[in-house]
């Protein structure tokens, strides 16, 4: 179970890291 939790956490971190710049640039362009 610990490996599953680690995999989910790493996937969530990867999504956040890859999605944050795009989200920020979208908001900057709308502002």
N, C-alpha and C positions, 0 to 999 in steps of 0.2 A: 504493500500500500504506500510505503514511503516513496518508492520509485515513481509511482503514479502521481503522487502529489508533487514531486520534484519536476516531473515532466510537464504537468499542467502549469506550475508556477513559471517554469522557463519559457513555455509557449506564451503565457500571458505577458511576460516581460518583453519577449521578442515583439509581440504585437504592439505593445505600448511604445517601445522604442522606435519601431518602424512607422507607427501611425502618428506619433506626436508631431514630427516635423511637417507632415502633410496637413495635419489639422491646424497647426500654427500658421502655415503659409496661407491656407484657405481663409482663416480669420483675418490675417493681415491684408489680404487682397480685398475682402469685403469692407474692411474699415477704410 
